[in-house]
Every structure is written in structure tokens, then in C-alpha cells.
Amino acid sequence: MQTADLQLDWLRAFVAVVDAGSLTAAAPLVFRSQPALSMQLRKLEDAVGRPVLTRGPRHLQLTPTGAELLGYARRMLELHTQAQQALHGRALSGRLTLGVPDDYAASYLTPVLRSFAGRHAGVEITLVCEQSTALIPRVQRGEVDLALVTRDRPQRGSFLFHEPLVWVGAAQHEAWRRDPLPIAVYEAGSRARRDALAALSAQRRAHRVVYNSSSLAGQLAAVESGVAVAVLTRCSVPPGLQVLDARHGLPPLPALEVAALRSKASAGSPAADAMFEQMRSTLGR
């Protein structure tokens, strides 16, 4: 039986949707409208003869056929990139030190690295996971070439998107009912800490800091154990914790500004140029 060829555009659309988790998030990654991206996926499924994605309760999910196809799709796209580099120019190489807070690593850095590695496999990346309060001075000193950070002041870096802050608690402990309110906070200087304390003061809600940590894992441990409620970025809230709001007696919180911050020392680095553009094209909203 004759089978249809698998077009690279279809495979690129498929991989982008898997990495981004939805058609809406994937469309700008491949410079297509959402309807056009959906059409490419339908053509791919017609060629394969079976569905490769199904709509789950929160995002698109791979079918068994899609899971089998994904590895082949990634390799075919990587080989295509390598062929273009060999024929049309020297492959990018070099070293790059990239910084990211724990909060943003899984949700935002993962799709950036996947896209970048597919195009520039010859670049060696050193990843530094620290909070923005530590990363910003390291970028300024030239120790980190490029970082994804929460802005500590307007105009810091190249703006990418807004990230909501949310109160979180463990439903089985209901720490939000206590008076004064026990809270877990990030390190001194953290924008999330400052905004949380300011919101509680404006509400005149009695509170006390019972836990300090610059670690996301530490914040989650404090909440899951019932010691406190905490303020986290929306992208870092695990399924087991409850997002709290005015119904729980807690004030609204402002969103954070997330930016790409680049060191002066990285000027003239093709690897840093490419990663900076990758962050802007993948995460800019």
C-alpha cells in the first residue's frame, strides 16, 4: 500500500504543539496562525492514518502513534537543520552560560532549549539555576551571558511577558484561616516577597513570616506541610496545591514582568545572539 510522505512543515508543527502544550502557544513558534497550524496537523494525521494528538483535560496529549512518531520527527528536523548548515554556512559553535530561576525553568526554558538545540547543536550550554536577585548582578558582572529574570525595576532587560503571582495553600491544612496569617516568603530583595508583604499591609491583614527561602522547593515544602501559605509564580504551582484568592481572605497580587537580560561581555558572541533571539521568538508575547 502506498503511503503519503511526511512533510517537514507538518512535523515541525507537530513538534511545536507537543513542546508548547497547545495550538495557541505553538502558533507563534512556527510563525503560523492557529487555523493554519491545525490544518497542518490534520494533514499529518491523514498521512499517518491515525490521530497523533488528543485533547486532554488541560492540554493536548500524545496518542501512542504520536509518541512513536515524536522521536522520528525530532531527528528528521535536526538532520534537516544540519544539512542546511553544512550547505549554506558554518554551524554555530561556542559556549554559553544561561541563567534561569527554578520557577521558570520547566515551563519556559524547556521549549527555548529544545528549539535552540535543534538549530545549534554545536553550542555548549552551562545552565545556572538561581533566583533573579542573584542572577541580575551575575549578568552585570559578566559571569552569566544571558538570563531569564523577573524585572526588579522598569526597563531592565528585554521584556518578554507578564507572569501572574498567586497565593497557594494546602487544602487539607487551611493555613489561610489562621490569625495572624503564616506566610512563606522568598529572599530579601525578591519582587514576589515585596509584592506579597505590600498587598497584606494594604489589606491590613495580620501576618507573620514563618519561613524564608530562596528555593522553590523550600517554598513548596512549607506549603505542603501546612506551615504556611506562600506566593508563587502561576507557572510553578503543582497540581496538589490550591490557588487562593479573595474567597480565602487574601488580597490580589500584581503580575511580574519577565525579561531576557544579557551581559555586556557577551556582545559579539554569535551563540549569545542566537539564544537571545530564540528567547524572544519563543517567549515574547
C-alpha positions in Angstrom: 0.0 0.0 0.0 1.4 3.4 -1.0 1.7 5.9 1.9 1.9 9.7 1.8 5.2 11.4 2.5 5.6 13.2 5.9 6.2 16.9 5.1 8.7 18.7 7.2 6.3 21.6 7.8 3.8 19.1 9.3 6.4 17.5 11.5 7.6 21.0 12.6 4.0 21.9 13.5 3.6 18.6 15.4 6.7 19.1 17.5 5.9 22.7 18.3 2.5 21.7 19.6 3.9 19.0 21.7 6.6 21.3 23.2 4.2 24.2 23.8 1.3 22.2 25.0 -1.4 23.9 22.9 -2.1 25.2 19.4 -2.4 28.7 20.8 1.1 28.6 22.4 2.7 26.8 19.4 1.4 29.1 16.6 4.0 31.9 17.1 6.8 29.4 17.4 6.4 28.3 13.8 5.1 31.7 12.5 1.7 30.3 11.6 -1.9 31.2 12.6 -3.7 28.8 14.8 -6.1 27.6 12.0 -3.1 27.0 9.7 -1.3 25.0 12.4 -4.4 23.0 12.9 -4.6 22.3 9.2 -1.0 21.1 9.1 -1.7 18.6 12.0 -4.8 17.3 10.1 -2.6 16.7 7.0 -0.1 14.9 9.1 -2.7 12.7 10.7 -4.2 11.9 7.2 -0.7 10.9 6.0 -0.1 8.8 9.1 -3.6 7.3 9.0 -4.2 7.7 12.8 -4.5 10.5 15.3 -1.3 11.7 16.8 -2.8 14.1 19.4 -5.9 14.1 21.5 -7.3 16.9 23.6 -6.8 16.2 27.3 -8.4 17.9 30.3 -5.7 20.7 30.4 -3.8 20.4 27.1 -3.1 18.3 24.1 -1.8 14.8 24.7 0.1 12.3 22.6 -1.6 9.2 21.3 0.5 6.0 21.2 1.1 6.7 17.5 2.1 10.3 18.3 4.5 9.2 20.9 6.1 6.8 18.4 6.3 9.5 15.7 7.8 12.2 18.0 11.3 10.8 18.2 11.5 10.3 14.4 10.1 13.9 13.9 12.8 15.4 16.1 15.6 13.5 14.4 14.3 14.4 10.9 14.1 18.1 11.8 17.5 18.1 13.4 19.0 16.4 10.3 17.4 18.9 8.1 18.9 21.8 10.1 22.4 20.1 10.0 22.1 19.8 6.2 21.2 23.4 5.8 24.1 24.5 8.0 26.5 22.2 6.0 25.3 23.6 2.7 24.7 27.3 3.4 27.1 28.2 6.3 29.3 27.3 9.1 27.5 25.6 12.0 27.2 27.8 15.1 29.5 26.7 18.0 30.9 28.1 21.2 30.0 28.2 24.9 27.1 30.0 26.6 26.3 30.5 30.3 22.5 30.7 30.7 20.7 31.7 33.9 17.1 30.9 35.0 15.2 30.8 38.3 13.7 27.5 39.3 10.2 28.9 38.8 10.7 29.4 35.1 13.0 26.5 34.2 10.5 23.8 33.3 7.6 25.9 31.9 9.6 28.4 29.9 13.2 27.4 29.4 12.4 23.8 28.2 10.8 25.0 24.9 13.6 27.5 24.4 16.3 24.9 24.8 14.5 22.4 22.6 14.2 24.8 19.7 17.7 26.1 20.2 19.4 22.7 20.4 17.6 21.6 17.2 19.2 24.5 15.3 22.5 24.9 17.1 23.6 21.5 18.4 27.3 22.7 18.4 26.8 25.3 21.2 27.7 24.1 24.7 25.4 25.5 27.3 26.1 25.9 31.0 22.9 26.3 33.0 22.8 28.3 36.2 19.6 28.0 38.3 19.3 30.8 40.8 16.7 33.4 41.8 16.6 36.7 39.8 18.1 38.6 42.7 21.3 36.6 42.3 21.2 36.3 38.5 20.9 40.0 37.8 24.2 41.0 39.4 25.9 38.0 37.9 24.9 39.1 34.4 26.1 42.6 35.2 29.5 41.2 36.2 29.7 39.1 33.0 29.6 35.8 34.9 26.3 34.8 33.1 25.9 35.6 29.4 22.1 35.6 29.3 19.4 35.1 31.9 15.6 34.9 32.1 14.7 37.1 35.1 12.0 38.9 36.9 12.5 42.6 36.5 13.5 44.4 39.7 13.0 47.8 38.0 11.3 49.1 34.9 13.3 48.8 31.6 15.6 46.0 33.0 16.5 43.8 30.0 14.2 43.0 27.1 10.6 42.5 28.2 9.1 39.1 27.2 5.8 38.6 29.1 3.8 39.0 32.3 3.8 36.2 34.9 0.9 36.2 37.4 1.6 35.9 41.1 -0.8 33.7 43.1 -1.3 32.7 46.7 -1.1 29.0 47.3 -2.0 26.7 50.2 -2.6 23.1 51.1 -6.4 22.4 51.2 -6.0 19.8 54.0 -4.3 22.3 56.3 -6.2 25.5 55.6 -3.4 27.7 56.8 -5.1 30.7 55.4 -7.7 30.6 58.2 -5.1 31.3 60.9 -4.6 34.7 62.6 -2.1 36.1 62.1 -1.6 34.6 58.7 1.5 32.4 58.5 3.4 33.1 55.2 6.5 31.7 53.5 8.5 34.2 51.5 11.4 34.4 49.2 14.7 36.0 49.9 15.1 39.7 50.8 15.0 41.8 47.6 12.7 39.4 45.8 9.9 41.1 43.9 7.4 38.3 44.9 8.2 38.9 48.6 7.9 42.7 48.3 4.6 42.4 46.5 3.1 39.9 48.9 4.0 41.9 52.0 2.8 45.1 50.4 -0.6 43.5 49.5 -1.1 42.2 53.0 -0.2 45.6 54.6 -2.6 47.4 52.2 -5.4 44.9 53.3 -4.4 45.4 56.9 -4.3 41.6 57.3 -2.3 40.5 60.3 0.5 38.2 59.2 3.9 36.8 60.3 6.7 35.4 58.3 7.4 31.8 59.4 9.6 30.6 56.6 12.3 32.3 54.5 13.9 30.5 51.5 15.2 31.5 48.1 14.4 27.9 46.9 11.2 27.0 45.1 11.4 23.5 46.6 11.6 25.1 50.1 8.5 27.2 49.4 6.6 24.1 48.3 7.7 22.1 51.3 6.4 24.9 53.7 3.0 25.0 51.9 2.6 21.2 51.6 3.4 20.6 55.3 0.8 23.2 56.3 3.3 25.5 57.9 2.3 28.5 55.8 0.7 29.9 52.6 3.1 31.3 50.0 3.2 33.4 46.9 4.4 31.6 43.8 4.5 32.3 40.1 1.5 30.8 38.4 3.6 28.6 36.2 5.3 26.9 39.2 2.2 25.8 41.1 2.0 22.0 41.2 -1.4 20.2 40.8 -1.6 19.2 44.5 -1.8 22.8 45.8 -4.7 25.1 45.9 -4.6 28.6 44.4 -6.2 31.1 46.9 -7.9 34.4 46.3 -10.4 36.8 47.8 -12.7 34.0 48.8 -10.0 32.9 51.2 -9.5 36.3 52.6 -6.3 37.1 50.6 -5.6 40.2 48.6 -5.0 40.4 44.8 -1.4 40.4 43.6 0.3 42.2 40.7 1.9 40.3 37.8 5.6 40.1 37.4 7.5 41.4 34.3 9.8 38.7 32.9 12.7 39.8 30.7 15.7 38.5 28.9 18.8 40.1 30.4 22.1 40.0 28.5 25.6 40.8 29.7 27.8 43.4 28.0 30.6 40.8 27.9 28.5 38.7 25.6 28.4 41.3 22.9 29.8 39.9 19.6 29.1 36.3 20.6 27.1 34.6 17.8 25.9 31.9 20.3 24.6 34.6 22.7 23.0 36.4 19.8 21.2 33.2 18.7 20.0 32.4 22.2 18.7 35.9 22.8 16.7 35.8 19.6 15.4 32.3 20.4 14.2 33.5 23.8 12.4 36.5 22.3 10.8 34.5 19.5 9.7 31.6 21.8 8.6 33.6 24.9 7.8 37.1 23.7 4.1 37.8 23.9 
